[in-house]
Amino acid sequence: MGLESKPGLPADLRAIFLDLDDTLCDTRRADELGVREHALLIQRQNPEVDGESFLWAFMDALYGRRKTLHSRPSHKDELGWRHRVMIEVSLDHGMKWTMEQAVACYDGLTASRVRHFDFYPGVREMLQQLRHKFKLAVLTNGPACSQRWKIERAGLEELVDVCYIGGEMPSQKPTPHMFE
């Protein structure tokens, strides 16, 4: 059954807006596998530390599930905030990291997450099909430092007409500005 014969699609539908994290791509799986992988390095360097517990505490801070001492800044200083939170979490886990160590850990964790980031099964093919008939736009919330690599890793810019990152816009979803 082709797109033309799908029931329920309005005849005048010209564009489709899509979300990225845990909609097109399995962000949760990338986080889980990335944390597990990078935790091994943390534990080799700090045998007294539970690497997974440490990294999940950091991820919880990123996703707003854990309070931090540092207020989340504008998106322009997001990366610096993430590094400061990494230092804070290291202190909570009995380590006194320098900024250099925090940056190295953050970069390593991000690299591990990138290696595991991908579409859910069938999404790439669905986007290729939909693009023949509709304009496709991805709208994703979050800062550029955490969303840009996901877009690049998935090759999204080749599969859709435009990608909007909330952190690069005056406001994020669900404000109407993102959809205009």
GUPABA-81643 format. One record per residue: residue in three letters; y negated, z negated, x of N, C-alpha, C in turn. Coordinates in steps of 0.02 Angstrom, whole numbers. Each point is the difference from the previous one (the first is absolute). Layout:
GUPABA-81643
r, nc2, nc3, nc1, cac2, cac3, cac1, cc2, cc3, cc1
ala, Y, Z, X, Y, Z, X, Y, Z, X
...
//
This chain:
GUPABA-81643
r, nc2, nc3, nc1, cac2, cac3, cac1, cc2, cc3, cc1
met, 58, 0, 42, -58, 0, -42, -62, 0, 45
gly, -42, 50, -5, -61, 5, 40, -55, -44, -29
leu, -56, -5, 37, -56, -40, -23, -29, 25, -66
glu, 2, 66, -10, -28, 29, -60, 36, -24, -63
ser, 63, -15, 5, 39, -18, -59, 7, -76, -10
lys, -33, -40, 42, 4, -72, -8, -39, -21, -62
pro, 31, -37, -45, -36, -23, -59, -50, -54, 19
gly, -56, -2, -36, -48, -53, 9, -56, 14, 50
leu, 2, 55, 38, -55, 16, 45, -53, 39, -38
pro, -61, -26, -2, -53, 37, -35, -11, 69, 32
ala, -13, 48, -42, -9, 69, 24, -60, 6, 46
asp, -51, -42, -10, -60, 6, 41, 0, -47, 60
leu, 56, -31, 17, 5, -44, 58, -8, 41, 63
arg, -49, -19, 41, -14, 39, 61, 8, -41, 64
ala, -4, -67, -6, 4, -41, 60, 40, -63, -14
ile, 32, -25, 53, 40, -61, -5, -23, -46, 56
phe, -16, -63, -19, -19, -51, 49, 62, -43, 14
leu, 12, -13, 64, 60, -37, 21, -19, -58, 46
asp, 39, -53, -3, -9, -57, 45, 49, 9, 59
leu, -14, -34, 54, 41, 8, 60, 53, -56, 7
asp, -24, -61, 10, 44, -56, 17, 46, -19, -58
asp, 64, 0, 13, 52, -20, -48, -2, 42, -63
thr, -29, 59, 4, 2, 49, -54, 30, 65, 27
leu, -36, 32, 46, 27, 60, 34, 44, -21, 59
cys, -22, -52, 35, 34, -21, 62, 26, -71, -6
asp, 55, -13, 35, 33, -65, -3, -31, -46, 53
thr, -59, -25, -15, -36, -44, 45, 37, -65, 11
arg, 28, -27, -52, 36, -64, 6, 58, 6, 50
arg, 36, 55, -2, 56, 10, 46, -25, 6, 72
ala, -55, 37, 9, -29, 7, 67, -22, -69, 27
asp, -29, -41, -44, -20, -67, 21, 61, -41, 20
glu, 52, 1, -42, 60, -40, 14, 33, 21, 65
leu, 10, 64, 9, 34, 24, 60, -45, -8, 62
gly, -65, 11, -8, -47, -8, 55, -3, -72, 23
val, -3, -47, -47, -1, -71, 18, 65, -19, 35
arg, 56, 19, -28, 65, -17, 29, 5, 26, 72
glu, -22, 63, 10, 4, 31, 66, -46, -34, 50
his, -63, -12, -20, -48, -29, 47, 13, -74, 12
ala, 31, -34, -48, 16, -71, 8, 46, -11, 59
leu, 43, 47, 15, 46, -7, 57, -39, -5, 65
leu, -52, 40, 7, -42, -3, 60, -37, -66, 4
ile, -28, -22, -56, -36, -64, -2, 47, -57, 23
gln, 62, 0, -26, 47, -52, 17, 23, 3, 73
arg, 4, 60, 28, 18, 6, 71, -55, -30, 43
gln, -63, 11, -20, -56, -25, 39, -15, -74, -15
asn, 18, -24, -58, -13, -69, -22, 63, -27, -34
pro, 51, -19, 39, 65, -20, -29, -5, -57, -51
glu, -51, -42, 5, -6, -56, -46, -29, 19, -68
val, -21, 63, -7, -34, 23, -61, 47, 44, -42
asp, -1, -13, -65, 36, 44, -47, -45, 61, -11
gly, 17, 55, 33, -42, 60, -2, -12, 27, -70
glu, 52, 0, -42, -9, 25, -68, -47, -44, -40
ser, 9, -65, 6, -44, -47, -36, -73, 9, 21
phe, -10, 7, 65, -67, 11, 27, -31, 64, -27
leu, 37, 55, 3, -27, 64, -22, -10, 3, -76
trp, 45, -32, -38, -10, -2, -73, -61, -42, -18
ala, -13, -52, 38, -62, -40, -13, -61, 45, 11
phe, 3, 41, 52, -55, 47, 13, -5, 51, -56
met, 56, 29, -20, -1, 51, -54, -25, -32, -65
asp, 19, -62, -14, -24, -34, -60, -76, -7, 2
ala, -28, -13, 58, -73, -3, 6, -31, 68, -13
leu, 30, 52, 26, -27, 68, -11, -1, 18, -74
tyr, 53, -18, -35, 6, 18, -71, -31, -53, -46
gly, -35, -49, 29, -35, -49, -40, 45, -52, -32
arg, 62, -7, 25, 46, -50, -28, -4, -65, 39
arg, -41, -2, 52, -8, -60, 42, -74, -6, 16
lys, -27, -59, -7, -70, -12, 17, -8, -1, 76
thr, -58, 23, 22, -15, -1, 71, -66, -37, 10
leu, -12, -19, 61, -64, -33, 17, -57, 50, 4
his, 18, 63, 8, -50, 52, 8, -10, 38, -65
ser, -62, 7, -21, -14, 40, -60, 12, 73, 15
arg, 28, 34, -48, 12, 72, 10, -67, 36, 0
pro, -13, 39, 51, -65, 33, 7, -2, 66, -38
ser, -55, 35, 9, -3, 68, -25, 53, 40, 36
his, 16, 57, -26, 52, 42, 30, -18, 22, 71
lys, -63, -4, 17, -20, 23, 67, 28, -44, 55
asp, 11, -65, -14, 27, -45, 51, 71, -24, -18
glu, 35, 39, -40, 67, -20, -23, 48, -11, 59
leu, -2, 45, 48, 47, -6, 56, -13, -64, 40
gly, -63, -15, 13, -17, -63, 34, 23, -61, -38
trp, -8, 3, -67, 24, -55, -43, 75, -8, 7
arg, 36, 55, 0, 73, -3, 6, 20, -32, 66
his, -35, 17, 52, 16, -30, 66, -15, -75, -1
arg, -55, -21, -30, -16, -72, -4, 52, -37, -42
val, 22, 31, -53, 52, -32, -42, 65, -6, 39
met, 16, 50, 41, 60, -4, 42, -4, -60, 46
ile, -58, -13, 28, -9, -59, 44, 9, -63, -41
glu, -30, -3, -60, 7, -58, -44, 73, -14, -17
val, 37, 52, -17, 71, -9, -17, 40, -21, 62
ser, -19, 26, 58, 35, -21, 61, -9, -75, 11
leu, -60, -26, -12, -12, -72, 8, 43, -40, -50
asp, 5, 25, -61, 41, -33, -51, 73, -3, 20
his, 21, 45, 44, 70, 4, 21, 10, -26, 71
gly, -48, -40, 24, 8, -34, 64, -15, 43, 61
met, -32, 57, -10, -18, 42, 57, -77, 2, 3
lys, -27, 5, 59, -73, 5, 7, -15, 68, 32
trp, -5, 50, -44, -8, 68, 25, -72, 17, 15
thr, -8, 43, 49, -65, 29, 15, -11, 61, -45
met, -61, 25, 0, -13, 61, -39, 43, 57, 26
glu, 10, 4, 64, 41, 54, 29, 72, -3, -27
gln, 28, -60, -4, 68, -8, -27, 2, 17, -75
ala, -52, -20, -36, -3, 14, -72, -4, 75, -12
val, -40, 34, 38, -7, 73, -7, 66, 34, 16
ala, 33, -21, 54, 64, 29, 19, 53, -10, -54
cys, 1, -60, -29, 49, -14, -53, -16, 41, -62
tyr, -63, 3, -19, -19, 39, -59, 18, 74, 10
asp, -16, 26, 59, 16, 71, 14, 75, 12, -1
gly, 39, -47, 27, 72, 7, 0, 29, -3, -71
leu, -25, -46, -40, 22, -6, -69, -17, 63, -39
thr, -60, 25, 10, -21, 61, -35, 44, 59, 21
ala, 14, 6, 64, 44, 54, 24, 69, -5, -32
ser, 26, -62, -6, 66, -9, -32, -3, 20, -74
arg, -53, -19, -34, -7, 18, -71, -7, 76, -8
val, -37, 32, 45, -9, 73, -2, 67, 36, 6
arg, 42, -24, 45, 65, 33, 10, 42, 1, -64
his, -10, -49, -43, 41, -6, -60, -35, 23, -64
phe, -61, 23, 6, -39, 19, -59, 19, 71, -22
asp, 17, 8, -64, 18, 66, -25, -4, 1, -76
phe, 5, 60, -27, 1, 9, -72, 64, -29, -30
tyr, -3, -17, -63, 61, -14, -37, 39, 66, -4
pro, 65, -2, -9, 39, 62, -6, -27, 45, -55
gly, -6, 64, 16, -20, 51, -49, -75, 8, -8
val, -41, -44, 28, -72, 4, -10, -31, 61, 34
arg, 20, 13, 62, -28, 58, 35, 12, 64, -40
glu, 60, 9, -24, 17, 60, -40, -40, 2, -65
met, -8, -58, -32, -39, -4, -62, -72, 21, 13
leu, -30, -24, 55, -69, 18, 15, -6, 75, 14
gln, 48, 28, 35, -1, 71, 14, 2, 40, -65
gln, 41, -21, -47, 5, 33, -65, -64, -7, -40
leu, -25, -61, -4, -60, -13, -40, -61, 37, 27
arg, -4, 8, 64, -59, 32, 31, -7, 73, -20
his, 55, 31, -19, -4, 70, -22, -38, 6, -66
lys, -1, -53, -39, -29, 3, -67, -63, -42, -8
phe, -7, -55, 39, -54, -47, -10, -36, -15, 66
lys, -62, -24, -6, -35, -30, 57, 28, -71, 6
leu, 14, -21, 61, 29, -66, 12, -48, -41, 43
ala, -13, -61, -22, -44, -46, 37, 36, -66, 8
val, -1, -26, 61, 27, -67, 14, -60, -47, 6
leu, 1, -54, -38, -50, -52, 3, 35, -64, 19
thr, -19, -28, 57, 34, -61, 24, -52, -52, 18
asn, 11, -60, -20, -44, -55, 18, 18, -24, 70
gly, -48, -33, 31, 12, -30, 65, -45, 30, 53
pro, -2, -33, 57, -41, 23, 55, 31, 61, 36
ala, -43, 39, 30, 24, 60, 35, 51, -17, 54
cys, -9, -57, 35, 46, -17, 55, 71, -12, -25
ser, 9, -14, -64, 68, -9, -25, 24, 57, -43
gln, -44, 43, -22, 20, 55, -44, 3, 67, 36
arg, -42, 12, 49, -3, 64, 34, 67, 17, 33
trp, 30, -49, 35, 64, 14, 33, 55, 16, -49
lys, -3, -29, -60, 51, 14, -50, -6, 73, -24
ile, -61, 21, -11, -12, 69, -23, 23, 49, 53
glu, -15, -15, 63, 20, 45, 55, 76, 0, 8
arg, 31, -59, -1, 72, -5, 9, 39, 39, -53
ala, -24, -5, -62, 33, 34, -56, -18, 74, -3
gly, -50, 22, 38, -22, 70, -4, -31, 17, -67
leu, -32, -49, -31, -26, 9, -67, -55, 52, -5
glu, -41, 6, 51, -56, 47, -4, 23, 73, -6
glu, 63, 13, 19, 28, 67, -7, 32, 10, -69
leu, 10, -55, -36, 36, 4, -65, -46, -8, -60
val, -60, -26, 10, -46, -11, -55, -67, 32, 18
asp, -43, 5, -50, -65, 31, 11, -50, -46, 33
val, 4, -65, -15, -47, -47, 29, 29, -70, 0
cys, -18, -39, 51, 19, -70, 5, -63, -42, 4
tyr, -7, -48, -44, -57, -46, 1, 25, -69, 18
ile, -32, -31, 50, 17, -68, 21, -56, -45, -24
gly, 18, -50, -39, -50, -45, -29, -47, -29, 52
gly, 25, -18, 58, -41, -29, 53, -51, 48, 28
glu, 6, 63, -14, -48, 50, 24, -49, 20, -56
met, 9, -31, -58, -41, 17, -59, -45, -60, -16
pro, -52, 12, -42, -43, -56, -19, 37, -54, -41
ser, 53, 18, -34, 39, -48, -39, 72, 25, -5
gln, 45, -45, -21, 71, 17, -4, 24, 3, -72
lys, 62, 23, -9, 30, 1, -66, -1, -71, -29
pro, -9, -9, -61, -1, 49, -54, -71, 22, -21
thr, -50, -10, 42, -68, 19, -20, -3, 75, -12
pro, -38, 21, -49, -5, 71, -18, -22, 44, 58
his, -39, -28, 46, -25, 39, 57, 57, 36, 37
met, 56, -33, 7, 57, 30, 37, 27, 62, -36
phe, -11, 6, -64, 29, 55, -39, -49, 56, -15
glu, -61, -7, 23, -51, 51, -15, 0, 55, 51
//
